[in-house]
Amino acid sequence: MRFILTFSLTSLVFASTLYGLILAIDPYNKFGFNLFGFETKAVDFARENKFNQVEHGKKDYTAFIMGSSSAHRYLTSEINRLTGLVSYNYTTQSATPEDYIAMTRHILTKYKPKLILIAFGFEELSKTTKTDDMFYSSPLKNYLKEVPAEELEADLFNNSYLTLEAISDSFKVIWVNLFGNALHAYLDDGDHIVEPLPKILKVSQFGYAKYEIDPKRVGYLNTLKELAHKNGVRLVVFTSPLSLEHIKRINADPKLVTAHELFKATLVDIFGELWDFQHEGIAPYNSLQYFRDSNHPTHEFSTLILEEMFGKNGPKFGKLIKK
């Protein structure tokens, strides 16, 4: 009995100490903790980093692009070239309409934009897609007026911190800050670094279980449209391109096909028109020259998408769907 009690207490103390260390380091910046004053964490935090760049920017930005990580590689220099405007890439990991309405409100407090582009992923309108925890630990949460402040607070016991990966990343943060050099993915104007290409084109992030359009998110996008109209901002919305195999997997599931069509129809209903790049016309571009994985286009392909939408020399496979 004494052994069991001692073992139990020792295990509890060890687990509590380890979880306390993870919280103190906060490797994914979910709570904004940084007890040891580290310069960097396990990953770049686009919401916080880009918020600060927009908040304290010295340029008079007149165009912005928003989206999830699939839109990281739309170069601002190319948007500038094609539009004649000065642009900022405000894309973040795992973005949803909560991010987009908050970003739009933030932008309008600092700038007078003429153009906002939004790249939509299929999963972003679904009820089953959770708002990223990192949204709740970022300054953007203060611009989501529709949700009570108490609901925007992150739960101290976070499932993603109860993992071996979180332990590993916590010690990685310690190592990088004490002995290594931090690598940052984001550059000036929100641009993303150019990385080496992978060896194969993998299907990734294919998770659309129980797809159902979220009326709250539809409401956020309707509000975003109203704000843009009120402030004289042109909106260009488009679906982020998916690789051929990714599209084929969607089309092989009758329920997903219906949900995919509803996703596009909902965007058209809200915004009046939509550039659609999520269809089998992607076939000629189904290679590592154009995709890093099944839903992350390369810098080169991202530029071709921009050129098509702005009437230049793009690939000519996008479908402009109008209401």
Secondary structure, DSSP 4 states (H G I P E B T S, - for coil): -HHHHHHHHHHHHHHHHHHHHHHHH-TT-SS---TT--S--SS--HHHHHHHHHHT--S---EEEE-SGGGTT--HHHHHHHHSS-EEE---TT--HHHHHHHHHHHHHH---SEEEEEE-GGGGBTTSPPPHHHHTSGGGGG-TTS-GGGGSPPSS-GGGSSHHHHHHHHHHHHHHHHS-----B-GGG-BPPPPP-SS--------TT--B-HHHHHHHHHHHHHHHHTT-EEEEEEPP--HHHHHHHHTSHHHHHHHHHHHHHHHHHHSEEEE--SGGGGGG-STTTEEETTEE-HHHHHHHHHHHTTSS--S--EEEE-
